[in-house]
Amino acid sequence: MAIRRGALLGLTATLLFGTAASGGLKVHFPVKVDVGNRYAAGALASARGSLDGMQFIGCSVFSFAVGTPMVHCIARDATNAQASCTSSNPKLVDAAQGLYGDTLLQFFWDETGACTQLMITNSSEYWPKAP
């Protein structure tokens, strides 16, 4: 009887509390540059942790004592495809300031190289930055 009770308690504990902790969803989002569609995307931490030594993605925001603030975004993927865009649109400049080390960044540009859209996603599933 004691063995049954112990097995039942063990089964109940497993059902209630699960087995080993998994730590949540983790998504690797390497940098992808699509020059034809004028689109680039990637998670900053995935680029940083890539083993190919090629990938990077990010945006810089420039503010001046006189003049309009600007944002410049740039990306390179594992195939060495590269892209960049620049904008002084206040909405895009503001959006770029939401970038963090674990952010998923997506940007689009037009035929002149002007940024037309920035998508910033800060979410727990993107890999944390590694050395």
Secondary structure, 3 states (H helix, E strand, C coil): CHHHHHHHHHHHHHHHHCCCCCCCCCECCCCEEECCCCEEEEEHHHHHCCCCCCCEEEEEEECCCCCCCEEEEEEECCCCCEEEEEECCHHHHHHHCCCCCCCEEEEEECCCCEEEEEEEECCCCECCCCC
